[in-house]
C-alpha cells in the first residue's frame, strides 16, 4: 500500500469539481478531486482559501473542509450562497468538471486529539462547517470525548446536516445537540430567538480544565458570545475560534 501524500500549498492550485450535493435550499456540498493516495495536510478545523478573479478583481475567501481531514482521494466544501457573497455565488455557479483555485490548508482554531474530554460547539449558520469536521473526526475515531452542540439558525429549513445530527444523537450517547431558531415553526421543541446565557449554561459542559468551547458564526454573534462565555466562567484559552 503506497504511503499517503499530504497536500499543502501556499500558492493556489486547481482542484477539479467531481460532485455537488444539495444540503439546504441555499447550501451545497462541493466535492473536489485529489490523487487517490493523497489527503489534505490539515487538522480538523483548518481552512482553505478559495481564489477567484471576479469582475477583474482577485478575491479569496476562507472555507473549512467539511469532510474528514484524513480522507484520501477527495475533500468537500459545504458553502451557503449569499447574495452579497461574491465567492459563495461563484462556487454555486460552478459545474462538475470545472476547476477551482485553492491554497492551503491553513491553520485555524482546530482540534488536537487529547486537548479536552468535554467539548462544546456554539455555531451560527455556516459557522457549523468547521464544527462538523471536528465532530465527525471525534465520533469516527471513537475518542473518549463528550460533545455538546448548540446550533443557531434563522428558520428550520436553514439547518445544515440536520439528518446527520439526528442520527448522531441516536447513535452516539456522547453526542448532544440543541437547536435555536429565530423564526420557529409551530410546536418547535428547541429554543427560540437568539442564544442567551441561559441556553449556553444549560446546554454546554461546565467550565473546567478538561473543557473547551469552539465558537463560530457571523462576527457580531461571535463577539457577543465570546464575551458571554467569559462571563460564564470559561477561560480565554478554552474558547477556540476556528
Order of alpha helices (4+ residues) and beta strands (2+ residues): beta-beta-beta-beta-beta-beta-beta-alpha-beta-beta-alpha-beta-alpha-beta-beta-alpha-beta-alpha-beta
